[in-house]
Amino acid sequence: PRDALNVAGQFGVTTGSFRQFKYQSLTGNVKYASDRIDLDVKLQQNAQAAIEAKGTLPTSLFAAKPTGAAAAERVDLHVQSSPIDLGLIQGFTTDIQNAAGTVQANLAMTGTAGDPDMSGAIDIRGGAFKVVPTSVSYSALNAHVALQPDHLSIQNMSVSDEHGHAVTVTGDLALPGREIGTFNVKVQGNQFEILHNELGRIRLDPDVTVKGQLQQPTITGTIALYTGTLNLDKILEAVGSSPYSTTEETVATSEGGQPAAAPIGQPVNQPASTTGAARAEAKPGPPAAQPNAVPVPKPAPSSPFDAASIDMHIKVPDDLVVKGNDIRVGQSSMGLGNVNITIGGDIHVQKAPEAPIRLLGQVQAVRGTYDFQGRRFDI
């Protein structure tokens, strides 16, 4: 039986690496007995920097909903570190490069498998990194994240772009037992750069609040664009697909060769014979016995975006440049010419839970030109 299993082991790695992250050694002792895991693991990045995890965990902690005696089993895990290199994150993603700065953790998980408690803090100091997809580098990343039983707080988190413009993040997250409760996060910034590559250059003035439940968030606030450029040809090239369907479809036609009208709720590309059968089945008649009726499946749960409420104000000053040369939609489409247009606008984005997005407001062309087949048109 599993509760009689007893396993113990040691491991050690010297001069190791994980993707771009290199470390001096990784050592540990792990034991499994009586449905408990005891561990003592240490990652030594260099002579001065290390992180260590030590403690004991019941296997019931990893169950979906432990009950009875399993829920009451003790949890006691501690994670401590000296300031270690933020380059550690490069071992988990290739979208981040040139990571620098330090992160220090002092965390404890105690309580029981049914009601674990987290406490401690995570501090980031002097962080810097480059986001590869947007080609923007950031620096002066500093943050203090405090954990208390049933609560997480983001305090004094800020980061600056290449021009010294900063964005700040503050917020709280409730952690009742094994669940994630309500949260409230606020993001504010001024001329903060989020894109600077062949796709264009965009800087924002965000003032956004995200709160509620993770499965049903509420997003409110304002985002103002600050003097930006979008290279439409490069964006369409990156998307790399055509908006037109290339899949053959069968369309029912009438005697005159025109598309036949389909009954309400009937797809127009369904074969005519099937359509006729559907009409026959739809005629009223005596109810038939259905001893083997198949139960109707429950609808799939909504995604957080479907369930979200949005009330955002998007401001576009009259100096956002949208341009492109030899614009093409899809790899093999005909060229649509060149465009260079300056636009502005004021848009209100609204969305109710389980409802589509509504855009209210206007976007207007301030000035610009469009070239097609040797002719230029002023906009």
LINLINGI-V270087 format. One record per residue. N is the residue number from 1. OMEGA is omega in whole degrees, -180 to 180 (* if undefined). Layout:
BEGIN
N|OMEGA  N|OMEGA
END
This chain:
BEGIN
1|-176  2|-177  3|177  4|-178  5|-180  6|-177  7|176  8|-179  9|176  10|176  11|179  12|177  13|177  14|180  15|-178  16|178  17|175  18|-171  19|-176  20|-178  21|180  22|-180  23|-177  24|180  25|174  26|-177  27|179  28|173  29|-179  30|179  31|175  32|178  33|176  34|178  35|175  36|177  37|174  38|-178  39|176  40|-172  41|-179  42|174  43|180  44|-179  45|176  46|-175  47|-176  48|-171  49|180  50|174  51|-174  52|176  53|-176  54|176  55|-177  56|-178  57|173  58|178  59|178  60|177  61|-177  62|175  63|-178  64|-180  65|180  66|-179  67|175  68|-178  69|180  70|-179  71|-177  72|-178  73|-172  74|174  75|-180  76|-179  77|-180  78|177  79|-180  80|179  81|164  82|174  83|-180  84|-175  85|177  86|175  87|177  88|-176  89|179  90|174  91|-176  92|180  93|175  94|180  95|179  96|177  97|174  98|179  99|180  100|-176  101|-178  102|173  103|-180  104|-177  105|173  106|-171  107|176  108|172  109|-179  110|-180  111|-177  112|179  113|179  114|-178  115|-179  116|178  117|176  118|177  119|179  120|-176  121|173  122|-180  123|175  124|-177  125|174  126|-177  127|176  128|-179  129|175  130|176  131|-172  132|-177  133|-178  134|180  135|179  136|177  137|-179  138|180  139|179  140|175  141|178  142|-178  143|172  144|179  145|-178  146|177  147|174  148|177  149|177  150|-176  151|174  152|-177  153|175  154|-176  155|171  156|178  157|-180  158|177  159|-177  160|177  161|-175  162|-177  163|178  164|178  165|-169  166|169  167|-180  168|179  169|173  170|179  171|-179  172|178  173|178  174|-179  175|180  176|178  177|-179  178|-175  179|172  180|-175  181|-179  182|179  183|179  184|-177  185|180  186|180  187|180  188|180  189|-177  190|179  191|-175  192|-175  193|179  194|-179  195|177  196|178  197|-177  198|178  199|180  200|178  201|-177  202|172  203|-173  204|166  205|-178  206|170  207|-167  208|175  209|176  210|-176  211|179  212|177  213|179  214|-180  215|178  216|-176  217|173  218|-176  219|-180  220|175  221|-175  222|171  223|178  224|175  225|-179  226|175  227|-177  228|177  229|175  230|179  231|-171  232|-179  233|180  234|179  235|179  236|177  237|179  238|177  239|169  240|178  241|-179  242|177  243|-176  244|180  245|176  246|180  247|-180  248|179  249|177  250|-178  251|177  252|-179  253|177  254|-179  255|-180  256|178  257|179  258|177  259|-179  260|178  261|179  262|176  263|-179  264|-180  265|-178  266|178  267|-179  268|-177  269|177  270|-179  271|-175  272|-179  273|178  274|179  275|179  276|179  277|-180  278|179  279|-180  280|-180  281|-176  282|-179  283|-179  284|179  285|-179  286|-180  287|-179  288|177  289|-179  290|-177  291|-177  292|-178  293|180  294|-180  295|179  296|-179  297|178  298|179  299|180  300|180  301|-178  302|172  303|177  304|179  305|179  306|-177  307|-174  308|169  309|-177  310|174  311|-174  312|176  313|-179  314|180  315|178  316|180  317|-176  318|179  319|173  320|-176  321|174  322|-176  323|178  324|178  325|-179  326|-176  327|178  328|175  329|-174  330|-173  331|-174  332|-177  333|178  334|178  335|-178  336|176  337|-179  338|180  339|174  340|-172  341|175  342|-175  343|174  344|-179  345|179  346|-171  347|175  348|-179  349|-179  350|176  351|173  352|178  353|179  354|180  355|179  356|177  357|175  358|178  359|179  360|180  361|-177  362|171  363|-176  364|175  365|179  366|178  367|176  368|180  369|176  370|-179  371|179  372|178  373|174  374|-180  375|179  376|178  377|177  378|-179  379|*
END
